[in-house]
Amino acid sequence: MSEYISKATPTVIRANSRCTVKIKDNFYSIEYTEERSLPDINEVPYDIDKERQLLWQEVNEVVDDQIDDILQPYKKNS
C-alpha cells in the first residue's frame, strides 16, 4: 500500500478537544468540537496541515477558556 498515492481531497476537517478537571470533590468535563468545510482546493488553494493546526489550536483554546472560567472562583479564594 505504500506505493499508492491517494487522490482524495479532504472536504471537511473536524477536531474535538476534551478535558476533565477535579476541583475538591467535583469533576468537570469540558468538551468542544468544531467541523470546517474546506473549499475545492482547485478553486481556493490551501495548506491542509496549517488548516489542521489552526483548527486544533482554536478548539483547544475554547476548552482552556472554559476551564479558566470554572477555576476563576477558586483562584480568587487563594
Biopython code that builds the backbone (N, CA, C, O; Angstrom):
import numpy as np
from Bio.PDB.StructureBuilder import StructureBuilder

atoms = [
    (1, "MET", "N", (0.817, -1.193, 0.000)),
    (1, "MET", "CA", (0.000, 0.000, 0.000)),
    (1, "MET", "C", (0.866, 1.264, 0.000)),
    (1, "MET", "O", (0.384, 2.331, -0.379)),
    (2, "SER", "N", (2.116, 1.168, 0.411)),
    (2, "SER", "CA", (2.969, 2.354, 0.487)),
    (2, "SER", "C", (3.230, 2.984, -0.882)),
    (2, "SER", "O", (3.653, 4.139, -0.942)),
    (3, "GLU", "N", (2.995, 2.273, -1.973)),
    (3, "GLU", "CA", (3.217, 2.823, -3.305)),
    (3, "GLU", "C", (2.030, 3.640, -3.798)),
    (3, "GLU", "O", (2.166, 4.474, -4.692)),
    (4, "TYR", "N", (0.879, 3.394, -3.213)),
    (4, "TYR", "CA", (-0.334, 4.085, -3.659)),
    (4, "TYR", "C", (-0.358, 5.515, -3.134)),
    (4, "TYR", "O", (-0.091, 5.748, -1.955)),
    (5, "ILE", "N", (-0.669, 6.457, -3.985)),
    (5, "ILE", "CA", (-0.821, 7.856, -3.581)),
    (5, "ILE", "C", (-2.295, 8.212, -3.695)),
    (5, "ILE", "O", (-2.893, 8.099, -4.765)),
    (6, "SER", "N", (-2.862, 8.636, -2.600)),
    (6, "SER", "CA", (-4.285, 8.944, -2.557)),
    (6, "SER", "C", (-4.637, 10.106, -3.481)),
    (6, "SER", "O", (-3.896, 11.084, -3.588)),
    (7, "LYS", "N", (-5.749, 9.980, -4.125)),
    (7, "LYS", "CA", (-6.267, 11.043, -4.995)),
    (7, "LYS", "C", (-7.360, 11.835, -4.265)),
    (7, "LYS", "O", (-7.887, 12.811, -4.798)),
    (8, "ALA", "N", (-7.688, 11.412, -3.064)),
    (8, "ALA", "CA", (-8.760, 12.061, -2.305)),
    (8, "ALA", "C", (-8.311, 13.423, -1.798)),
    (8, "ALA", "O", (-7.147, 13.626, -1.453)),
    (9, "THR", "N", (-9.246, 14.337, -1.761)),
    (9, "THR", "CA", (-9.007, 15.667, -1.206)),
    (9, "THR", "C", (-9.957, 15.852, -0.032)),
    (9, "THR", "O", (-11.161, 15.641, -0.179)),
    (10, "PRO", "N", (-9.443, 16.240, 1.124)),
    (10, "PRO", "CA", (-10.336, 16.458, 2.259)),
    (10, "PRO", "C", (-11.345, 17.565, 1.943)),
    (10, "PRO", "O", (-10.993, 18.595, 1.369)),
    (11, "THR", "N", (-12.591, 17.338, 2.321)),
    (11, "THR", "CA", (-13.626, 18.360, 2.138)),
    (11, "THR", "C", (-14.102, 18.896, 3.483)),
    (11, "THR", "O", (-14.707, 19.965, 3.556)),
    (12, "VAL", "N", (-13.820, 18.135, 4.556)),
    (12, "VAL", "CA", (-14.211, 18.531, 5.900)),
    (12, "VAL", "C", (-13.109, 18.119, 6.857)),
    (12, "VAL", "O", (-12.557, 17.025, 6.735)),
    (13, "ILE", "N", (-12.783, 18.988, 7.811)),
    (13, "ILE", "CA", (-11.899, 18.602, 8.903)),
    (13, "ILE", "C", (-12.651, 18.852, 10.203)),
    (13, "ILE", "O", (-13.433, 19.798, 10.304)),
    (14, "ARG", "N", (-12.413, 18.008, 11.186)),
    (14, "ARG", "CA", (-13.129, 18.073, 12.457)),
    (14, "ARG", "C", (-12.120, 17.866, 13.580)),
    (14, "ARG", "O", (-11.228, 17.022, 13.481)),
    (15, "ALA", "N", (-12.269, 18.639, 14.639)),
    (15, "ALA", "CA", (-11.407, 18.474, 15.805)),
    (15, "ALA", "C", (-12.266, 18.466, 17.057)),
    (15, "ALA", "O", (-13.260, 19.185, 17.156)),
    (16, "ASN", "N", (-11.864, 17.645, 18.000)),
    (16, "ASN", "CA", (-12.569, 17.524, 19.267)),
    (16, "ASN", "C", (-11.541, 17.650, 20.391)),
    (16, "ASN", "O", (-10.530, 16.949, 20.405)),
    (17, "SER", "N", (-11.814, 18.545, 21.320)),
    (17, "SER", "CA", (-10.926, 18.730, 22.459)),
    (17, "SER", "C", (-11.736, 18.471, 23.722)),
    (17, "SER", "O", (-12.869, 18.934, 23.854)),
    (18, "ARG", "N", (-11.143, 17.728, 24.644)),
    (18, "ARG", "CA", (-11.865, 17.379, 25.873)),
    (18, "ARG", "C", (-10.892, 17.344, 27.046)),
    (18, "ARG", "O", (-9.742, 16.924, 26.918)),
    (19, "CYS", "N", (-11.384, 17.793, 28.177)),
    (19, "CYS", "CA", (-10.570, 17.779, 29.386)),
    (19, "CYS", "C", (-11.493, 17.592, 30.584)),
    (19, "CYS", "O", (-12.606, 18.118, 30.611)),
    (20, "THR", "N", (-11.026, 16.847, 31.562)),
    (20, "THR", "CA", (-11.757, 16.677, 32.817)),
    (20, "THR", "C", (-10.859, 17.180, 33.943)),
    (20, "THR", "O", (-9.688, 16.814, 34.042)),
    (21, "VAL", "N", (-11.440, 18.026, 34.784)),
    (21, "VAL", "CA", (-10.692, 18.542, 35.928)),
    (21, "VAL", "C", (-11.458, 18.209, 37.205)),
    (21, "VAL", "O", (-12.688, 18.173, 37.227)),
    (22, "LYS", "N", (-10.699, 17.969, 38.258)),
    (22, "LYS", "CA", (-11.308, 17.700, 39.560)),
    (22, "LYS", "C", (-11.017, 18.897, 40.462)),
    (22, "LYS", "O", (-9.869, 19.301, 40.646)),
    (23, "ILE", "N", (-12.075, 19.439, 41.006)),
    (23, "ILE", "CA", (-11.954, 20.543, 41.945)),
    (23, "ILE", "C", (-12.672, 20.108, 43.219)),
    (23, "ILE", "O", (-13.890, 19.932, 43.250)),
    (24, "LYS", "N", (-11.879, 19.946, 44.250)),
    (24, "LYS", "CA", (-12.373, 19.398, 45.518)),
    (24, "LYS", "C", (-13.009, 18.045, 45.235)),
    (24, "LYS", "O", (-12.323, 17.126, 44.788)),
    (25, "ASP", "N", (-14.297, 17.905, 45.485)),
    (25, "ASP", "CA", (-14.960, 16.612, 45.264)),
    (25, "ASP", "C", (-15.744, 16.557, 43.954)),
    (25, "ASP", "O", (-16.452, 15.584, 43.695)),
    (26, "ASN", "N", (-15.622, 17.584, 43.137)),
    (26, "ASN", "CA", (-16.407, 17.656, 41.906)),
    (26, "ASN", "C", (-15.525, 17.472, 40.670)),
    (26, "ASN", "O", (-14.389, 17.944, 40.615)),
    (27, "PHE", "N", (-16.080, 16.778, 39.691)),
    (27, "PHE", "CA", (-15.423, 16.615, 38.397)),
    (27, "PHE", "C", (-16.170, 17.459, 37.371)),
    (27, "PHE", "O", (-17.401, 17.492, 37.353)),
    (28, "TYR", "N", (-15.417, 18.133, 36.525)),
    (28, "TYR", "CA", (-15.983, 18.930, 35.446)),
    (28, "TYR", "C", (-15.379, 18.440, 34.143)),
    (28, "TYR", "O", (-14.158, 18.385, 33.995)),
    (29, "SER", "N", (-16.237, 18.087, 33.204)),
    (29, "SER", "CA", (-15.774, 17.672, 31.878)),
    (29, "SER", "C", (-16.155, 18.753, 30.885)),
    (29, "SER", "O", (-17.308, 19.176, 30.802)),
    (30, "ILE", "N", (-15.172, 19.179, 30.147)),
    (30, "ILE", "CA", (-15.382, 20.208, 29.144)),
    (30, "ILE", "C", (-15.011, 19.605, 27.803)),
    (30, "ILE", "O", (-13.971, 18.964, 27.654)),
    (31, "GLU", "N", (-15.879, 19.822, 26.838)),
    (31, "GLU", "CA", (-15.625, 19.265, 25.514)),
    (31, "GLU", "C", (-16.114, 20.248, 24.467)),
    (31, "GLU", "O", (-17.152, 20.891, 24.626)),
    (32, "TYR", "N", (-15.345, 20.351, 23.396)),
    (32, "TYR", "CA", (-15.730, 21.227, 22.292)),
    (32, "TYR", "C", (-15.322, 20.563, 20.987)),
    (32, "TYR", "O", (-14.209, 20.053, 20.852)),
    (33, "THR", "N", (-16.235, 20.577, 20.036)),
    (33, "THR", "CA", (-15.982, 20.009, 18.716)),
    (33, "THR", "C", (-16.304, 21.069, 17.670)),
    (33, "THR", "O", (-17.298, 21.787, 17.778)),
    (34, "GLU", "N", (-15.457, 21.153, 16.670)),
    (34, "GLU", "CA", (-15.735, 22.063, 15.566)),
    (34, "GLU", "C", (-15.430, 21.346, 14.262)),
    (34, "GLU", "O", (-14.460, 20.596, 14.154)),
    (35, "GLU", "N", (-16.270, 21.592, 13.287)),
    (35, "GLU", "CA", (-16.112, 20.995, 11.964)),
    (35, "GLU", "C", (-16.060, 22.124, 10.954)),
    (35, "GLU", "O", (-16.839, 23.074, 11.020)),
    (36, "ARG", "N", (-15.135, 22.006, 10.025)),
    (36, "ARG", "CA", (-14.997, 23.029, 8.988)),
    (36, "ARG", "C", (-15.053, 22.395, 7.607)),
    (36, "ARG", "O", (-14.448, 21.353, 7.354)),
    (37, "SER", "N", (-15.783, 23.042, 6.733)),
    (37, "SER", "CA", (-15.821, 22.627, 5.334)),
    (37, "SER", "C", (-14.685, 23.319, 4.609)),
    (37, "SER", "O", (-14.441, 24.511, 4.795)),
    (38, "LEU", "N", (-14.007, 22.567, 3.795)),
    (38, "LEU", "CA", (-12.895, 23.115, 3.028)),
    (38, "LEU", "C", (-13.350, 23.406, 1.607)),
    (38, "LEU", "O", (-14.129, 22.648, 1.030)),
    (39, "PRO", "N", (-12.864, 24.502, 1.046)),
    (39, "PRO", "CA", (-13.227, 24.797, -0.342)),
    (39, "PRO", "C", (-12.528, 23.824, -1.292)),
    (39, "PRO", "O", (-11.589, 23.122, -0.915)),
    (40, "ASP", "N", (-12.997, 23.804, -2.491)),
    (40, "ASP", "CA", (-12.339, 23.000, -3.523)),
    (40, "ASP", "C", (-10.919, 23.525, -3.692)),
    (40, "ASP", "O", (-10.720, 24.694, -4.024)),
    (41, "ILE", "N", (-9.944, 22.669, -3.466)),
    (41, "ILE", "CA", (-8.532, 23.096, -3.497)),
    (41, "ILE", "C", (-8.122, 23.609, -4.869)),
    (41, "ILE", "O", (-7.163, 24.372, -4.979)),
    (42, "ASN", "N", (-8.827, 23.206, -5.906)),
    (42, "ASN", "CA", (-8.519, 23.709, -7.249)),
    (42, "ASN", "C", (-8.993, 25.143, -7.437)),
    (42, "ASN", "O", (-8.450, 25.876, -8.264)),
    (43, "GLU", "N", (-10.010, 25.547, -6.669)),
    (43, "GLU", "CA", (-10.527, 26.911, -6.765)),
    (43, "GLU", "C", (-9.879, 27.848, -5.753)),
    (43, "GLU", "O", (-9.570, 28.996, -6.071)),
    (44, "VAL", "N", (-9.673, 27.351, -4.519)),
    (44, "VAL", "CA", (-9.071, 28.147, -3.451)),
    (44, "VAL", "C", (-7.966, 27.313, -2.828)),
    (44, "VAL", "O", (-8.245, 26.461, -1.985)),
    (45, "PRO", "N", (-6.714, 27.538, -3.224)),
    (45, "PRO", "CA", (-5.611, 26.738, -2.671)),
    (45, "PRO", "C", (-5.469, 26.946, -1.161)),
    (45, "PRO", "O", (-5.648, 28.058, -0.665)),
    (46, "TYR", "N", (-5.153, 25.892, -0.445)),
    (46, "TYR", "CA", (-4.929, 25.967, 0.997)),
    (46, "TYR", "C", (-3.917, 24.907, 1.398)),
    (46, "TYR", "O", (-3.650, 23.967, 0.649)),
    (47, "ASP", "N", (-3.363, 25.071, 2.583)),
    (47, "ASP", "CA", (-2.401, 24.122, 3.146)),
    (47, "ASP", "C", (-3.145, 23.308, 4.210)),
    (47, "ASP", "O", (-3.451, 23.834, 5.280)),
    (48, "ILE", "N", (-3.433, 22.055, 3.935)),
    (48, "ILE", "CA", (-4.240, 21.233, 4.842)),
    (48, "ILE", "C", (-3.569, 21.083, 6.206)),
    (48, "ILE", "O", (-4.258, 21.059, 7.226)),
    (49, "ASP", "N", (-2.256, 20.983, 6.244)),
    (49, "ASP", "CA", (-1.562, 20.856, 7.526)),
    (49, "ASP", "C", (-1.751, 22.112, 8.379)),
    (49, "ASP", "O", (-1.978, 22.015, 9.585)),
    (50, "LYS", "N", (-1.659, 23.276, 7.764)),
    (50, "LYS", "CA", (-1.869, 24.522, 8.504)),
    (50, "LYS", "C", (-3.325, 24.670, 8.933)),
    (50, "LYS", "O", (-3.608, 25.159, 10.027)),
    (51, "GLU", "N", (-4.240, 24.250, 8.078)),
    (51, "GLU", "CA", (-5.664, 24.290, 8.441)),
    (51, "GLU", "C", (-5.926, 23.416, 9.671)),
    (51, "GLU", "O", (-6.657, 23.818, 10.576)),
    (52, "ARG", "N", (-5.333, 22.231, 9.702)),
    (52, "ARG", "CA", (-5.497, 21.329, 10.857)),
    (52, "ARG", "C", (-4.895, 21.935, 12.119)),
    (52, "ARG", "O", (-5.522, 21.929, 13.179)),
    (53, "GLN", "N", (-3.675, 22.458, 12.000)),
    (53, "GLN", "CA", (-3.015, 23.061, 13.171)),
    (53, "GLN", "C", (-3.840, 24.208, 13.735)),
    (53, "GLN", "O", (-4.009, 24.316, 14.949)),
    (54, "LEU", "N", (-4.352, 25.058, 12.864)),
    (54, "LEU", "CA", (-5.157, 26.183, 13.310)),
    (54, "LEU", "C", (-6.447, 25.709, 13.977)),
    (54, "LEU", "O", (-6.853, 26.251, 15.005)),
    (55, "LEU", "N", (-7.083, 24.709, 13.398)),
    (55, "LEU", "CA", (-8.310, 24.168, 13.990)),
    (55, "LEU", "C", (-8.041, 23.580, 15.365)),
    (55, "LEU", "O", (-8.795, 23.845, 16.301)),
    (56, "TRP", "N", (-6.978, 22.784, 15.512)),
    (56, "TRP", "CA", (-6.633, 22.214, 16.821)),
    (56, "TRP", "C", (-6.366, 23.315, 17.839)),
    (56, "TRP", "O", (-6.834, 23.253, 18.976)),
    (57, "GLN", "N", (-5.614, 24.315, 17.417)),
    (57, "GLN", "CA", (-5.297, 25.415, 18.320)),
    (57, "GLN", "C", (-6.582, 26.099, 18.802)),
    (57, "GLN", "O", (-6.719, 26.401, 19.988)),
    (58, "GLU", "N", (-7.497, 26.335, 17.905)),
    (58, "GLU", "CA", (-8.713, 27.051, 18.254)),
    (58, "GLU", "C", (-9.644, 26.225, 19.146)),
    (58, "GLU", "O", (-10.219, 26.768, 20.089)),
    (59, "VAL", "N", (-9.806, 24.931, 18.874)),
    (59, "VAL", "CA", (-10.688, 24.136, 19.744)),
    (59, "VAL", "C", (-10.063, 23.956, 21.121)),
    (59, "VAL", "O", (-10.778, 23.950, 22.123)),
    (60, "ASN", "N", (-8.743, 23.809, 21.188)),
    (60, "ASN", "CA", (-8.082, 23.696, 22.491)),
    (60, "ASN", "C", (-8.208, 24.995, 23.290)),
    (60, "ASN", "O", (-8.367, 24.954, 24.510)),
    (61, "GLU", "N", (-8.139, 26.136, 22.621)),
    (61, "GLU", "CA", (-8.300, 27.419, 23.305)),
    (61, "GLU", "C", (-9.698, 27.569, 23.896)),
    (61, "GLU", "O", (-9.852, 28.113, 24.989)),
    (62, "VAL", "N", (-10.711, 27.093, 23.187)),
    (62, "VAL", "CA", (-12.079, 27.163, 23.712)),
    (62, "VAL", "C", (-12.179, 26.360, 25.006)),
    (62, "VAL", "O", (-12.748, 26.837, 25.988)),
    (63, "VAL", "N", (-11.630, 25.147, 25.016)),
    (63, "VAL", "CA", (-11.658, 24.304, 26.214)),
    (63, "VAL", "C", (-10.833, 24.951, 27.332)),
    (63, "VAL", "O", (-11.266, 24.975, 28.484)),
    (64, "ASP", "N", (-9.665, 25.467, 27.004)),
    (64, "ASP", "CA", (-8.841, 26.139, 28.012)),
    (64, "ASP", "C", (-9.583, 27.321, 28.641)),
    (64, "ASP", "O", (-9.524, 27.521, 29.855)),
    (65, "ASP", "N", (-10.277, 28.098, 27.816)),
    (65, "ASP", "CA", (-11.041, 29.237, 28.338)),
    (65, "ASP", "C", (-12.168, 28.776, 29.255)),
    (65, "ASP", "O", (-12.437, 29.411, 30.274)),
    (66, "GLN", "N", (-12.823, 27.682, 28.902)),
    (66, "GLN", "CA", (-13.904, 27.160, 29.739)),
    (66, "GLN", "C", (-13.355, 26.670, 31.081)),
    (66, "GLN", "O", (-13.976, 26.889, 32.121)),
    (67, "ILE", "N", (-12.215, 26.018, 31.060)),
    (67, "ILE", "CA", (-11.580, 25.565, 32.305)),
    (67, "ILE", "C", (-11.214, 26.770, 33.163)),
    (67, "ILE", "O", (-11.428, 26.767, 34.375)),
    (68, "ASP", "N", (-10.661, 27.797, 32.528)),
    (68, "ASP", "CA", (-10.297, 29.008, 33.258)),
    (68, "ASP", "C", (-11.528, 29.636, 33.916)),
    (68, "ASP", "O", (-11.454, 30.100, 35.054)),
    (69, "ASP", "N", (-12.653, 29.652, 33.207)),
    (69, "ASP", "CA", (-13.900, 30.182, 33.785)),
    (69, "ASP", "C", (-14.326, 29.393, 35.020)),
    (69, "ASP", "O", (-14.773, 29.973, 36.009)),
    (70, "ILE", "N", (-14.186, 28.085, 34.960)),
    (70, "ILE", "CA", (-14.552, 27.240, 36.104)),
    (70, "ILE", "C", (-13.628, 27.500, 37.285)),
    (70, "ILE", "O", (-14.068, 27.495, 38.435)),
    (71, "LEU", "N", (-12.346, 27.728, 37.005)),
    (71, "LEU", "CA", (-11.363, 27.888, 38.068)),
    (71, "LEU", "C", (-11.343, 29.297, 38.670)),
    (71, "LEU", "O", (-10.797, 29.474, 39.759)),
    (72, "GLN", "N", (-11.906, 30.285, 38.015)),
    (72, "GLN", "CA", (-11.857, 31.669, 38.493)),
    (72, "GLN", "C", (-12.299, 31.842, 39.941)),
    (72, "GLN", "O", (-11.578, 32.487, 40.703)),
    (73, "PRO", "N", (-13.428, 31.310, 40.361)),
    (73, "PRO", "CA", (-13.832, 31.480, 41.769)),
    (73, "PRO", "C", (-12.818, 30.910, 42.762)),
    (73, "PRO", "O", (-12.652, 31.444, 43.859)),
    (74, "TYR", "N", (-12.158, 29.853, 42.385)),
    (74, "TYR", "CA", (-11.174, 29.218, 43.266)),
    (74, "TYR", "C", (-9.871, 30.010, 43.312)),
    (74, "TYR", "O", (-9.177, 30.020, 44.329)),
    (75, "LYS", "N", (-9.542, 30.676, 42.201)),
    (75, "LYS", "CA", (-8.328, 31.482, 42.154)),
    (75, "LYS", "C", (-8.458, 32.702, 43.063)),
    (75, "LYS", "O", (-7.487, 33.117, 43.696)),
    (76, "LYS", "N", (-9.670, 33.278, 43.126)),
    (76, "LYS", "CA", (-9.907, 34.453, 43.952)),
    (76, "LYS", "C", (-9.776, 34.137, 45.440)),
    (76, "LYS", "O", (-9.398, 34.997, 46.236)),
    (77, "ASN", "N", (-10.094, 32.893, 45.807)),
    (77, "ASN", "CA", (-10.052, 32.497, 47.203)),
    (77, "ASN", "C", (-8.664, 32.049, 47.658)),
    (77, "ASN", "O", (-8.444, 31.776, 48.838)),
    (78, "SER", "N", (-7.744, 31.979, 46.719)),
    (78, "SER", "CA", (-6.383, 31.505, 47.061)),
    (78, "SER", "C", (-5.558, 32.607, 47.677)),
    (78, "SER", "O", (-4.397, 32.389, 48.024)),
]
sb = StructureBuilder()
sb.init_structure("model")
sb.init_model(0)
sb.init_chain("A")
sb.init_seg("    ")
for serial, (resi, resn, name, xyz) in enumerate(atoms, 1):
    if name == "N":
        sb.init_residue(resn, " ", resi, " ")
    sb.init_atom(name, np.array(xyz, "f"), 0.0, 1.0, " ", f" {name:<3s}", serial, name[0])
structure = sb.get_structure()
